[in-house]
Amino acid sequence: MSEATARPEGCALVTGSSRGIGAATALALAGDGWHVRVNYRSDRAGAEEVVAKIADAGGTATLWQGDVAAAGDIERLVEPGDDGPVLVLVNNAGVRMDGLSPQLDDEQWQTVIDTNLTATFRATRAALPKMMRARFGRVINLASVAGIRANPGQANYSASKAGVIGFTKTVAAEVARRGVTVNAVAPGLIETAFTEDVLEGDMAKAIPARRVGTPEEVAACIRFLASPEASYVTGTTLTVDGGLSA
Ligand code: NDP
């Protein structure tokens, strides 16, 4: 294996992996041999199911409760443990609290920014020193097409995801020479609990692929970005949207 593709000992942390895209990502990374920290805030049963599925498939994973929006929690989630340092960090946990901007209140703004953007910053800040020391690291941040183009009713969410994209580019440039890559994935409409209330009627007609995406289709892209083979891909945002933003 060349220096560019060697992989040192460590683990993967997927925030918000009790269901949806995070759960599919945890399974995919475990399938690549990573020990996965399955993080959840309140959905313990969902997270336990993910850990069990990973074990059934021959992988290893542990449960990590913690609210990423709480400063102390996110630092604890990233701390090195028996499973080694976090060398793959997937900042996936996210929330939306929609409303037209004149009606958005401070709590709707702050909760979305804290969960989607500030947590991404804090987790990345905590993980980077160990990654740089190992000369290997993969940070993958969940953005959204809403961070690239207008989505009325989601000013807070759009701002958080556009922030994630800007953050990703700048950090990628800061750490590129240390063997650490930082990328974002921007899903379009993916069938999860997150979109349950909007996936109605003929929404798929607006998508060139004429269908919504699956969590597994997003996880496959994250899996690639986390792999040693993606060593020369950094600072990019990969859209996974069936052509929605094309
Ligand atoms: P889900 O709502 O299905 O899952 C969200 C996960 O995040 C859950 O495991 C939830 O666990 C966890 N979570 C939420 N808040 C916190 C918190 N404060 N601390 C820890 N965990 C938390 O969402 P998706 O899988 O659909 O979305 C995942 C990511 O993808 C998000 O960042 C979202 O913005 C992004 N995305 C999704 C799209 C879609 O169409 N689905 C489109 C574009 C982007 P718990 O219930 O325990 O809190």
py3Dmol code that shows the C-alpha trace and the ligand (Angstrom):
import py3Dmol

protein = """\
ATOM      1  CA  MET A   1       0.000   0.000   0.000  1.00  0.00           C
ATOM      2  CA  SER A   2       1.409   3.434  -0.884  1.00  0.00           C
ATOM      3  CA  GLU A   3       1.718   6.193   1.710  1.00  0.00           C
ATOM      4  CA  ALA A   4      -1.334   7.877   0.192  1.00  0.00           C
ATOM      5  CA  THR A   5      -3.558   4.839   0.732  1.00  0.00           C
ATOM      6  CA  ALA A   6      -2.242   3.443   4.070  1.00  0.00           C
ATOM      7  CA  ARG A   7      -4.713   3.633   6.964  1.00  0.00           C
ATOM      8  CA  PRO A   8      -3.598   3.884  10.616  1.00  0.00           C
ATOM      9  CA  GLU A   9      -5.508   2.500  13.623  1.00  0.00           C
ATOM     10  CA  GLY A  10      -8.445   4.559  14.796  1.00  0.00           C
ATOM     11  CA  CYS A  11     -12.208   4.752  14.684  1.00  0.00           C
ATOM     12  CA  ALA A  12     -15.046   6.495  12.910  1.00  0.00           C
ATOM     13  CA  LEU A  13     -17.589   8.756  14.617  1.00  0.00           C
ATOM     14  CA  VAL A  14     -20.898   9.322  12.865  1.00  0.00           C
ATOM     15  CA  THR A  15     -22.969  11.928  14.698  1.00  0.00           C
ATOM     16  CA  GLY A  16     -26.714  11.337  14.630  1.00  0.00           C
ATOM     17  CA  SER A  17     -26.491   7.744  13.456  1.00  0.00           C
ATOM     18  CA  SER A  18     -29.548   6.271  15.159  1.00  0.00           C
ATOM     19  CA  ARG A  19     -31.500   6.438  11.876  1.00  0.00           C
ATOM     20  CA  GLY A  20     -31.574   7.827   8.343  1.00  0.00           C
ATOM     21  CA  ILE A  21     -28.406   8.857   6.519  1.00  0.00           C
ATOM     22  CA  GLY A  22     -26.281   8.529   9.668  1.00  0.00           C
ATOM     23  CA  ALA A  23     -27.384   4.930  10.274  1.00  0.00           C
ATOM     24  CA  ALA A  24     -26.675   3.956   6.653  1.00  0.00           C
ATOM     25  CA  THR A  25     -23.277   5.648   6.904  1.00  0.00           C
ATOM     26  CA  ALA A  26     -22.379   3.837  10.139  1.00  0.00           C
ATOM     27  CA  LEU A  27     -23.176   0.501   8.451  1.00  0.00           C
ATOM     28  CA  ALA A  28     -21.169   1.396   5.345  1.00  0.00           C
ATOM     29  CA  LEU A  29     -18.078   2.488   7.308  1.00  0.00           C
ATOM     30  CA  ALA A  30     -18.246  -0.609   9.532  1.00  0.00           C
ATOM     31  CA  GLY A  31     -18.346  -2.642   6.324  1.00  0.00           C
ATOM     32  CA  ASP A  32     -15.024  -1.060   5.399  1.00  0.00           C
ATOM     33  CA  GLY A  33     -13.499  -2.259   8.661  1.00  0.00           C
ATOM     34  CA  TRP A  34     -13.869   0.870  10.793  1.00  0.00           C
ATOM     35  CA  HIS A  35     -14.929   0.548  14.408  1.00  0.00           C
ATOM     36  CA  VAL A  36     -17.869   2.975  14.508  1.00  0.00           C
ATOM     37  CA  ARG A  37     -19.072   5.205  17.329  1.00  0.00           C
ATOM     38  CA  VAL A  38     -22.848   5.333  16.822  1.00  0.00           C
ATOM     39  CA  ASN A  39     -24.019   8.637  18.286  1.00  0.00           C
ATOM     40  CA  TYR A  40     -27.596   9.527  19.183  1.00  0.00           C
ATOM     41  CA  ARG A  41     -29.249  12.210  21.272  1.00  0.00           C
ATOM     42  CA  SER A  42     -32.541  10.604  22.356  1.00  0.00           C
ATOM     43  CA  ASP A  43     -33.253   7.663  20.017  1.00  0.00           C
ATOM     44  CA  ARG A  44     -31.417   4.973  22.004  1.00  0.00           C
ATOM     45  CA  ALA A  45     -33.482   2.110  20.567  1.00  0.00           C
ATOM     46  CA  GLY A  46     -32.642   3.201  17.017  1.00  0.00           C
ATOM     47  CA  ALA A  47     -28.942   3.449  17.834  1.00  0.00           C
ATOM     48  CA  GLU A  48     -28.953   0.020  19.519  1.00  0.00           C
ATOM     49  CA  GLU A  49     -30.491  -1.442  16.376  1.00  0.00           C
ATOM     50  CA  VAL A  50     -27.719   0.076  14.251  1.00  0.00           C
ATOM     51  CA  VAL A  51     -25.027  -1.361  16.550  1.00  0.00           C
ATOM     52  CA  ALA A  52     -26.722  -4.795  16.378  1.00  0.00           C
ATOM     53  CA  LYS A  53     -26.915  -4.665  12.560  1.00  0.00           C
ATOM     54  CA  ILE A  54     -23.219  -3.827  12.380  1.00  0.00           C
ATOM     55  CA  ALA A  55     -22.373  -6.757  14.676  1.00  0.00           C
ATOM     56  CA  ASP A  56     -24.571  -9.096  12.596  1.00  0.00           C
ATOM     57  CA  ALA A  57     -22.626  -8.059   9.511  1.00  0.00           C
ATOM     58  CA  GLY A  58     -19.324  -8.873  11.252  1.00  0.00           C
ATOM     59  CA  GLY A  59     -18.312  -5.328  12.213  1.00  0.00           C
ATOM     60  CA  THR A  60     -17.835  -3.542  15.532  1.00  0.00           C
ATOM     61  CA  ALA A  61     -19.567  -0.477  16.948  1.00  0.00           C
ATOM     62  CA  THR A  62     -20.327   1.201  20.253  1.00  0.00           C
ATOM     63  CA  LEU A  63     -23.144   3.447  21.465  1.00  0.00           C
ATOM     64  CA  TRP A  64     -22.311   7.073  22.206  1.00  0.00           C
ATOM     65  CA  GLN A  65     -25.079   9.196  23.667  1.00  0.00           C
ATOM     66  CA  GLY A  66     -24.555  12.940  23.383  1.00  0.00           C
ATOM     67  CA  ASP A  67     -26.189  16.130  22.168  1.00  0.00           C
ATOM     68  CA  VAL A  68     -23.899  17.611  19.519  1.00  0.00           C
ATOM     69  CA  ALA A  69     -25.318  21.066  20.196  1.00  0.00           C
ATOM     70  CA  ALA A  70     -23.921  20.925  23.746  1.00  0.00           C
ATOM     71  CA  ALA A  71     -20.281  22.029  23.889  1.00  0.00           C
ATOM     72  CA  GLY A  72     -19.156  19.504  26.532  1.00  0.00           C
ATOM     73  CA  ASP A  73     -20.877  16.592  24.815  1.00  0.00           C
ATOM     74  CA  ILE A  74     -19.310  17.040  21.412  1.00  0.00           C
ATOM     75  CA  GLU A  75     -15.789  17.205  22.851  1.00  0.00           C
ATOM     76  CA  ARG A  76     -16.404  13.984  24.796  1.00  0.00           C
ATOM     77  CA  LEU A  77     -17.702  12.221  21.684  1.00  0.00           C
ATOM     78  CA  VAL A  78     -14.481  12.992  19.831  1.00  0.00           C
ATOM     79  CA  GLU A  79     -12.017  12.148  22.636  1.00  0.00           C
ATOM     80  CA  PRO A  80      -9.695   9.186  21.928  1.00  0.00           C
ATOM     81  CA  GLY A  81     -10.818   5.994  23.689  1.00  0.00           C
ATOM     82  CA  ASP A  82     -10.103   2.255  23.721  1.00  0.00           C
ATOM     83  CA  ASP A  83     -11.006   2.346  20.042  1.00  0.00           C
ATOM     84  CA  GLY A  84      -8.220   4.845  19.379  1.00  0.00           C
ATOM     85  CA  PRO A  85      -8.498   8.378  17.988  1.00  0.00           C
ATOM     86  CA  VAL A  86     -11.347   9.455  15.722  1.00  0.00           C
ATOM     87  CA  LEU A  87      -9.802   9.344  12.249  1.00  0.00           C
ATOM     88  CA  VAL A  88     -13.069   9.488  10.309  1.00  0.00           C
ATOM     89  CA  LEU A  89     -15.499  12.144  11.473  1.00  0.00           C
ATOM     90  CA  VAL A  90     -18.901  12.357   9.814  1.00  0.00           C
ATOM     91  CA  ASN A  91     -20.724  15.476  10.996  1.00  0.00           C
ATOM     92  CA  ASN A  92     -24.193  14.245  10.152  1.00  0.00           C
ATOM     93  CA  ALA A  93     -26.540  15.169  13.022  1.00  0.00           C
ATOM     94  CA  GLY A  94     -28.880  17.850  11.781  1.00  0.00           C
ATOM     95  CA  VAL A  95     -32.234  19.466  12.412  1.00  0.00           C
ATOM     96  CA  ARG A  96     -34.607  21.757  10.545  1.00  0.00           C
ATOM     97  CA  MET A  97     -37.096  24.222  12.046  1.00  0.00           C
ATOM     98  CA  ASP A  98     -38.727  25.785   9.032  1.00  0.00           C
ATOM     99  CA  GLY A  99     -40.540  29.096   8.672  1.00  0.00           C
ATOM    100  CA  LEU A 100     -40.509  32.137   6.409  1.00  0.00           C
ATOM    101  CA  SER A 101     -37.769  34.490   7.548  1.00  0.00           C
ATOM    102  CA  PRO A 102     -40.024  37.294   8.861  1.00  0.00           C
ATOM    103  CA  GLN A 103     -41.557  34.760  11.240  1.00  0.00           C
ATOM    104  CA  LEU A 104     -38.446  32.843  12.333  1.00  0.00           C
ATOM    105  CA  ASP A 105     -37.794  33.371  16.021  1.00  0.00           C
ATOM    106  CA  ASP A 106     -34.389  33.412  17.716  1.00  0.00           C
ATOM    107  CA  GLU A 107     -34.765  29.877  19.024  1.00  0.00           C
ATOM    108  CA  GLN A 108     -35.491  28.461  15.555  1.00  0.00           C
ATOM    109  CA  TRP A 109     -32.433  30.284  14.257  1.00  0.00           C
ATOM    110  CA  GLN A 110     -30.073  29.382  17.095  1.00  0.00           C
ATOM    111  CA  THR A 111     -31.026  25.710  17.463  1.00  0.00           C
ATOM    112  CA  VAL A 112     -30.471  25.063  13.771  1.00  0.00           C
ATOM    113  CA  ILE A 113     -27.172  26.964  13.659  1.00  0.00           C
ATOM    114  CA  ASP A 114     -25.917  25.297  16.872  1.00  0.00           C
ATOM    115  CA  THR A 115     -26.781  21.769  15.731  1.00  0.00           C
ATOM    116  CA  ASN A 116     -25.865  21.938  12.055  1.00  0.00           C
ATOM    117  CA  LEU A 117     -22.961  24.399  11.987  1.00  0.00           C
ATOM    118  CA  THR A 118     -21.440  25.061  15.414  1.00  0.00           C
ATOM    119  CA  ALA A 119     -21.324  21.339  16.258  1.00  0.00           C
ATOM    120  CA  THR A 120     -19.550  20.673  12.963  1.00  0.00           C
ATOM    121  CA  PHE A 121     -16.942  23.272  13.887  1.00  0.00           C
ATOM    122  CA  ARG A 122     -16.463  22.009  17.457  1.00  0.00           C
ATOM    123  CA  ALA A 123     -16.200  18.341  16.479  1.00  0.00           C
ATOM    124  CA  THR A 124     -13.766  19.115  13.672  1.00  0.00           C
ATOM    125  CA  ARG A 125     -11.638  21.325  15.922  1.00  0.00           C
ATOM    126  CA  ALA A 126     -11.441  18.553  18.513  1.00  0.00           C
ATOM    127  CA  ALA A 127     -10.626  15.787  15.996  1.00  0.00           C
ATOM    128  CA  LEU A 128      -8.066  17.518  13.766  1.00  0.00           C
ATOM    129  CA  PRO A 129      -4.965  17.444  16.041  1.00  0.00           C
ATOM    130  CA  LYS A 130      -5.076  13.621  16.306  1.00  0.00           C
ATOM    131  CA  MET A 131      -5.732  13.266  12.594  1.00  0.00           C
ATOM    132  CA  MET A 132      -2.778  15.492  11.730  1.00  0.00           C
ATOM    133  CA  ARG A 133      -0.539  13.553  14.095  1.00  0.00           C
ATOM    134  CA  ALA A 134      -1.623  10.304  12.416  1.00  0.00           C
ATOM    135  CA  ARG A 135      -1.093  11.885   8.992  1.00  0.00           C
ATOM    136  CA  PHE A 136      -4.485  10.479   8.107  1.00  0.00           C
ATOM    137  CA  GLY A 137      -7.924  11.907   8.624  1.00  0.00           C
ATOM    138  CA  ARG A 138     -11.268  12.203   6.919  1.00  0.00           C
ATOM    139  CA  VAL A 139     -13.829  14.835   7.846  1.00  0.00           C
ATOM    140  CA  ILE A 140     -17.115  14.591   5.976  1.00  0.00           C
ATOM    141  CA  ASN A 141     -19.755  17.212   6.665  1.00  0.00           C
ATOM    142  CA  LEU A 142     -23.421  16.932   5.756  1.00  0.00           C
ATOM    143  CA  ALA A 143     -24.447  20.007   3.815  1.00  0.00           C
ATOM    144  CA  SER A 144     -27.588  20.196   1.650  1.00  0.00           C
ATOM    145  CA  VAL A 145     -28.706  21.526  -1.722  1.00  0.00           C
ATOM    146  CA  ALA A 146     -30.506  24.088   0.466  1.00  0.00           C
ATOM    147  CA  GLY A 147     -27.037  25.470   1.244  1.00  0.00           C
ATOM    148  CA  ILE A 148     -26.374  25.946  -2.474  1.00  0.00           C
ATOM    149  CA  ARG A 149     -29.651  27.306  -3.820  1.00  0.00           C
ATOM    150  CA  ALA A 150     -32.751  29.019  -2.460  1.00  0.00           C
ATOM    151  CA  ASN A 151     -35.320  27.017  -0.546  1.00  0.00           C
ATOM    152  CA  PRO A 152     -38.040  29.387   0.722  1.00  0.00           C
ATOM    153  CA  GLY A 153     -38.984  28.676   4.332  1.00  0.00           C
ATOM    154  CA  GLN A 154     -35.513  27.445   5.245  1.00  0.00           C
ATOM    155  CA  ALA A 155     -33.429  30.589   5.755  1.00  0.00           C
ATOM    156  CA  ASN A 156     -31.980  29.285   9.022  1.00  0.00           C
ATOM    157  CA  TYR A 157     -31.285  25.819   7.580  1.00  0.00           C
ATOM    158  CA  SER A 158     -29.830  27.270   4.345  1.00  0.00           C
ATOM    159  CA  ALA A 159     -27.551  29.580   6.318  1.00  0.00           C
ATOM    160  CA  SER A 160     -26.319  26.662   8.435  1.00  0.00           C
ATOM    161  CA  LYS A 161     -25.625  24.454   5.410  1.00  0.00           C
ATOM    162  CA  ALA A 162     -24.009  27.237   3.348  1.00  0.00           C
ATOM    163  CA  GLY A 163     -21.861  27.829   6.428  1.00  0.00           C
ATOM    164  CA  VAL A 164     -20.905  24.151   6.443  1.00  0.00           C
ATOM    165  CA  ILE A 165     -19.774  24.405   2.803  1.00  0.00           C
ATOM    166  CA  GLY A 166     -17.616  27.491   3.456  1.00  0.00           C
ATOM    167  CA  PHE A 167     -16.179  25.931   6.610  1.00  0.00           C
ATOM    168  CA  THR A 168     -15.353  22.732   4.709  1.00  0.00           C
ATOM    169  CA  LYS A 169     -13.393  24.543   1.986  1.00  0.00           C
ATOM    170  CA  THR A 170     -11.330  26.642   4.359  1.00  0.00           C
ATOM    171  CA  VAL A 171     -10.440  23.850   6.780  1.00  0.00           C
ATOM    172  CA  ALA A 172      -9.565  21.593   3.842  1.00  0.00           C
ATOM    173  CA  ALA A 173      -7.003  24.118   2.653  1.00  0.00           C
ATOM    174  CA  GLU A 174      -5.591  24.491   6.168  1.00  0.00           C
ATOM    175  CA  VAL A 175      -4.870  20.786   6.718  1.00  0.00           C
ATOM    176  CA  ALA A 176      -4.346  19.373   3.197  1.00  0.00           C
ATOM    177  CA  ARG A 177      -0.584  18.942   3.569  1.00  0.00           C
ATOM    178  CA  ARG A 178      -1.054  16.774   6.695  1.00  0.00           C
ATOM    179  CA  GLY A 179      -2.847  13.926   4.919  1.00  0.00           C
ATOM    180  CA  VAL A 180      -6.235  15.055   6.212  1.00  0.00           C
ATOM    181  CA  THR A 181      -9.126  15.634   3.802  1.00  0.00           C
ATOM    182  CA  VAL A 182     -12.257  17.654   4.532  1.00  0.00           C
ATOM    183  CA  ASN A 183     -15.255  17.378   2.236  1.00  0.00           C
ATOM    184  CA  ALA A 184     -18.991  17.960   2.254  1.00  0.00           C
ATOM    185  CA  VAL A 185     -21.859  15.955   0.848  1.00  0.00           C
ATOM    186  CA  ALA A 186     -24.970  17.855  -0.197  1.00  0.00           C
ATOM    187  CA  PRO A 187     -28.027  15.606  -0.450  1.00  0.00           C
ATOM    188  CA  GLY A 188     -31.182  16.668  -2.253  1.00  0.00           C
ATOM    189  CA  LEU A 189     -34.420  14.985  -1.193  1.00  0.00           C
ATOM    190  CA  ILE A 190     -33.692  11.757   0.662  1.00  0.00           C
ATOM    191  CA  GLU A 191     -36.349   9.501   2.139  1.00  0.00           C
ATOM    192  CA  THR A 192     -35.861   9.658   5.923  1.00  0.00           C
ATOM    193  CA  ALA A 193     -37.792  10.810   9.003  1.00  0.00           C
ATOM    194  CA  PHE A 194     -36.305  14.247   8.296  1.00  0.00           C
ATOM    195  CA  THR A 195     -38.365  14.664   5.117  1.00  0.00           C
ATOM    196  CA  GLU A 196     -41.462  12.639   6.069  1.00  0.00           C
ATOM    197  CA  ASP A 197     -43.665  15.731   6.096  1.00  0.00           C
ATOM    198  CA  VAL A 198     -42.491  17.095   2.737  1.00  0.00           C
ATOM    199  CA  LEU A 199     -42.323  13.928   0.659  1.00  0.00           C
ATOM    200  CA  GLU A 200     -45.878  14.105  -0.530  1.00  0.00           C
ATOM    201  CA  GLY A 201     -47.682  14.479  -3.819  1.00  0.00           C
ATOM    202  CA  ASP A 202     -45.697  14.941  -7.006  1.00  0.00           C
ATOM    203  CA  MET A 203     -42.521  16.384  -5.489  1.00  0.00           C
ATOM    204  CA  ALA A 204     -40.342  13.900  -7.357  1.00  0.00           C
ATOM    205  CA  LYS A 205     -41.399  15.535 -10.656  1.00  0.00           C
ATOM    206  CA  ALA A 206     -39.042  18.442  -9.933  1.00  0.00           C
ATOM    207  CA  ILE A 207     -36.091  16.036  -9.681  1.00  0.00           C
ATOM    208  CA  PRO A 208     -34.466  15.058 -13.000  1.00  0.00           C
ATOM    209  CA  ALA A 209     -34.082  11.452 -11.739  1.00  0.00           C
ATOM    210  CA  ARG A 210     -37.878  11.494 -11.058  1.00  0.00           C
ATOM    211  CA  ARG A 211     -37.480   9.961  -7.598  1.00  0.00           C
ATOM    212  CA  VAL A 212     -36.206  10.759  -4.141  1.00  0.00           C
ATOM    213  CA  GLY A 213     -32.903   9.289  -2.970  1.00  0.00           C
ATOM    214  CA  THR A 214     -32.170   6.665  -0.330  1.00  0.00           C
ATOM    215  CA  PRO A 215     -29.937   6.995   2.745  1.00  0.00           C
ATOM    216  CA  GLU A 216     -27.753   4.240   1.268  1.00  0.00           C
ATOM    217  CA  GLU A 217     -27.090   6.335  -1.852  1.00  0.00           C
ATOM    218  CA  VAL A 218     -25.751   9.152   0.328  1.00  0.00           C
ATOM    219  CA  ALA A 219     -23.805   6.736   2.517  1.00  0.00           C
ATOM    220  CA  ALA A 220     -22.059   5.294  -0.554  1.00  0.00           C
ATOM    221  CA  CYS A 221     -20.623   8.740  -1.343  1.00  0.00           C
ATOM    222  CA  ILE A 222     -19.538   9.293   2.247  1.00  0.00           C
ATOM    223  CA  ARG A 223     -17.923   5.868   2.241  1.00  0.00           C
ATOM    224  CA  PHE A 224     -15.873   6.812  -0.806  1.00  0.00           C
ATOM    225  CA  LEU A 225     -14.786  10.138   0.698  1.00  0.00           C
ATOM    226  CA  ALA A 226     -13.739   8.292   3.881  1.00  0.00           C
ATOM    227  CA  SER A 227     -11.692   5.727   2.013  1.00  0.00           C
ATOM    228  CA  PRO A 228      -7.895   5.841   1.656  1.00  0.00           C
ATOM    229  CA  GLU A 229      -8.456   5.931  -2.124  1.00  0.00           C
ATOM    230  CA  ALA A 230     -10.057   9.395  -1.846  1.00  0.00           C
ATOM    231  CA  SER A 231      -6.762  10.840  -0.583  1.00  0.00           C
ATOM    232  CA  TYR A 232      -6.572  13.559  -3.278  1.00  0.00           C
ATOM    233  CA  VAL A 233     -10.195  14.732  -2.948  1.00  0.00           C
ATOM    234  CA  THR A 234     -10.483  17.639  -0.532  1.00  0.00           C
ATOM    235  CA  GLY A 235     -12.431  20.874  -0.121  1.00  0.00           C
ATOM    236  CA  THR A 236     -15.222  19.739  -2.386  1.00  0.00           C
ATOM    237  CA  THR A 237     -18.979  19.447  -1.987  1.00  0.00           C
ATOM    238  CA  LEU A 238     -20.450  16.390  -3.630  1.00  0.00           C
ATOM    239  CA  THR A 239     -24.122  16.809  -4.492  1.00  0.00           C
ATOM    240  CA  VAL A 240     -26.237  13.644  -4.203  1.00  0.00           C
ATOM    241  CA  ASP A 241     -29.540  14.881  -5.522  1.00  0.00           C
ATOM    242  CA  GLY A 242     -30.648  13.068  -8.660  1.00  0.00           C
ATOM    243  CA  GLY A 243     -29.734  16.161 -10.680  1.00  0.00           C
ATOM    244  CA  LEU A 244     -31.869  18.604  -8.644  1.00  0.00           C
ATOM    245  CA  SER A 245     -29.168  21.291  -8.490  1.00  0.00           C
ATOM    246  CA  ALA A 246     -27.687  20.608 -11.938  1.00  0.00           C
TER     247      ALA A 246
END
"""
ligand_1 = """\
48
NDP
P -32.998 12.126 10.451
O -33.935 13.095 11.092
O -33.540 10.887 9.851
O -31.855 11.745 11.483
C -31.211 12.739 12.205
C -30.262 12.103 13.187
O -29.595 13.144 13.878
C -30.943 11.234 14.207
O -30.125 10.114 14.475
C -31.014 12.139 15.442
O -30.994 11.368 16.635
C -29.731 12.931 15.285
N -29.684 14.219 15.961
C -30.469 15.306 15.775
N -30.096 16.289 16.599
C -29.060 15.812 17.318
C -28.245 16.347 18.342
N -28.423 17.593 18.802
N -27.253 15.575 18.850
C -27.055 14.312 18.416
N -27.803 13.755 17.453
C -28.797 14.497 16.923
O -32.200 12.990 9.350
P -31.459 12.579 7.978
O -30.806 11.280 8.122
O -32.411 12.787 6.863
O -30.392 13.760 7.879
C -29.038 13.601 8.229
C -28.267 14.819 7.760
O -28.446 14.987 6.357
C -28.698 16.136 8.403
O -27.564 16.937 8.652
C -29.573 16.785 7.336
O -29.572 18.188 7.439
C -28.872 16.310 6.079
N -29.719 16.331 4.903
C -30.821 15.501 4.804
C -31.623 15.552 3.671
C -32.814 14.677 3.477
O -33.525 14.849 2.464
N -33.106 13.735 4.351
C -31.347 16.509 2.585
C -30.172 17.321 2.799
C -29.407 17.221 3.916
P -31.993 11.631 17.871
O -33.384 11.381 17.387
O -31.546 10.685 18.918
O -31.829 13.063 18.235
"""
view = py3Dmol.view(width=600, height=400)
view.addModel(protein, "pdb")
view.setStyle({"model": 0}, {"cartoon": {"style": "trace"}})
view.addModel(ligand_1, "xyz")
view.setStyle({"model": 1}, {"stick": {}})
view.zoomTo()
view.show()
